[in-house]
Amino acid sequence: MCIRDSNTVTTIKLNRLDKKNAFNLDLLNAFRDALQEISQTNTRVIIITGQENVFSAGIDLNMLTTADLSSIGIKDIKKPPNFRHFVNTFIQPIINKIEKIEKPVIARINGYCLGLAFEMALACDFRFALKSAKFSMPETKIGMNPDVGGTIRLTRIAGIANAKDIILTGRTFDGEEASRLGVVNKFADSIEDLDKISEKVKKEIYLREGAGRARITVHMGTCGISAGARKIVSAVMKEIEQRGLKDVILTTSGCAGLCSK
């Protein structure tokens, strides 16, 4: 994990390139701690991105089948109740934290954005992507379902028809189509243009000279919009996603799909 702080903007860079920035326990812990620390600083905008040409390939499935998670109280992740406990009490709060932060959060998507990483990006306030970025929610292909808010956030952002298309097929699409579907705010042809888009939005929010008083209005706007959305997300996660996770992980196909990866 690399963190660059310029007083007004803090950038979190996922840095596990040998695994395409896939989230293992160490990276999840580092990401959670970074969010907690940054939320208490005077930084005005948070940018989440990946090193080089990868955003994140999502969760490291090896962690779910072979890793020792005893440090967080999980003795055997392959047991369905333990897996549900891990998702519900460890991963979901990390993703929800993004939505709760009282500062605008930008997902700068510069490559693969799959599974958990896609769900993480959906929790951000803004999403900007390279045209060549690759998006997918492949959970259904391995007998699982998006279980950390992906179903409701994607539906809210891209609409019912597009959410069903993306989730049920598990297909891969690029940044240009992501923009057309409403998944991202804007796409760019190059890294330089992607940075220009992010810079323009940062300035439009409240980083211009003389816009200091806008800080409280941005804070209140972020809190108000996110709070309303969170109530819907929390209700659906509790009623549908967590129930779906419970039902799916108990099936033969769910266990086989997870353990085969």
Secondary structure as the mmCIF struct_conf table of DSSP 4:
data_model
#
loop_
_struct_conf.conf_type_id
_struct_conf.id
_struct_conf.beg_label_comp_id
_struct_conf.beg_label_asym_id
_struct_conf.beg_label_seq_id
_struct_conf.end_label_comp_id
_struct_conf.end_label_asym_id
_struct_conf.end_label_seq_id
STRN STRN1 CYS A 2 ASP A 5
BEND BEND1 ASN A 7 THR A 8
STRN STRN2 VAL A 9 LEU A 14
HELX_RH_3T_P HELX_RH_3T_P1 LEU A 17 LYS A 19
TURN_TY1_P TURN_TY1_P1 LYS A 20 ASN A 21
STRN STRN3 PHE A 23 PHE A 23
HELX_RH_AL_P HELX_RH_AL_P1 LEU A 25 SER A 39
TURN_TY1_P TURN_TY1_P2 GLN A 40 GLN A 40
BEND BEND2 THR A 41 ASN A 42
STRN STRN4 VAL A 45 GLY A 50
BEND BEND3 GLN A 51 GLN A 51
TURN_TY1_P TURN_TY1_P3 GLU A 52 ASN A 53
BEND BEND4 PHE A 55 PHE A 55
STRN STRN5 SER A 56 SER A 56
STRN STRN6 ILE A 59 ILE A 59
HELX_RH_AL_P HELX_RH_AL_P2 LEU A 61 THR A 65
TURN_TY1_P TURN_TY1_P4 THR A 66 THR A 66
HELX_RH_3T_P HELX_RH_3T_P2 SER A 70 ILE A 72
TURN_TY1_P TURN_TY1_P5 GLY A 73 GLY A 73
BEND BEND5 LYS A 75 LYS A 75
TURN_TY1_P TURN_TY1_P6 ILE A 77 LYS A 78
BEND BEND6 LYS A 79 LYS A 79
HELX_RH_AL_P HELX_RH_AL_P3 PRO A 80 PHE A 86
HELX_RH_PI_P HELX_RH_PI_P1 VAL A 87 ILE A 91
HELX_RH_AL_P HELX_RH_AL_P4 GLN A 92 LYS A 100
BEND BEND7 GLU A 102 LYS A 103
STRN STRN7 VAL A 105 ILE A 109
BEND BEND8 GLY A 111 GLY A 111
STRN STRN8 TYR A 112 LEU A 114
TURN_TY1_P TURN_TY1_P7 GLY A 115 GLY A 115
HELX_RH_AL_P HELX_RH_AL_P5 LEU A 116 LEU A 122
TURN_TY1_P TURN_TY1_P8 ALA A 123 ALA A 123
BEND BEND9 CYS A 124 ASP A 125
STRN STRN9 PHE A 126 LEU A 130
TURN_TY1_P TURN_TY1_P9 LYS A 131 SER A 132
STRN STRN10 LYS A 134 SER A 136
HELX_RH_3T_P HELX_RH_3T_P3 PRO A 138 ILE A 142
TURN_TY1_P TURN_TY1_P10 GLY A 143 GLY A 143
BEND BEND10 VAL A 148 GLY A 149
HELX_RH_AL_P HELX_RH_AL_P6 GLY A 150 ALA A 158
HELX_RH_AL_P HELX_RH_AL_P7 ILE A 160 THR A 169
STRN STRN11 PHE A 173 ASP A 174
HELX_RH_AL_P HELX_RH_AL_P8 GLY A 175 LEU A 181
TURN_TY1_P TURN_TY1_P11 GLY A 182 GLY A 182
BEND BEND11 VAL A 183 ASN A 185
STRN STRN12 LYS A 186 ALA A 188
BEND BEND12 ASP A 189 SER A 190
HELX_RH_AL_P HELX_RH_AL_P9 ILE A 191 LYS A 202
HELX_RH_PI_P HELX_RH_PI_P2 LYS A 203 LEU A 207
BEND BEND13 ARG A 208 ARG A 208
TURN_TY1_P TURN_TY1_P12 GLU A 209 GLY A 210
TURN_TY1_P TURN_TY1_P13 GLY A 212 ARG A 213
HELX_RH_AL_P HELX_RH_AL_P10 ALA A 214 VAL A 236
HELX_RH_PI_P HELX_RH_PI_P3 MET A 237 GLU A 241
HELX_RH_AL_P HELX_RH_AL_P11 GLN A 242 ILE A 249
TURN_TY1_P TURN_TY1_P14 LEU A 250 LEU A 250
BEND BEND14 THR A 251 THR A 251
HELX_RH_AL_P HELX_RH_AL_P12 THR A 252 CYS A 259
TURN_TY1_P TURN_TY1_P15 SER A 260 SER A 260
#
